[in-house]
Amino acid sequence: MSKKAIIITSIGVVVGAIAGYAYYFYVGCASGTCAITSKPINSTLYGSLMGGLLFNLFVKEKK
């Protein structure tokens, strides 16, 4: 992995973590039975994983 790919993926992880926590804070789960949104750590980790995967799609590999 190149340095540029690591930077882009890291930005995706940070953006995803912020989005995951924002989803927990603003939407959340009223009953507490939701697997992802019942705790802030779960939604933050899930968001960071999804953000990293999404931003990793924009990395161009050399052939």
Beta strands, then each sheet from edge to edge (+ up, - down):
end
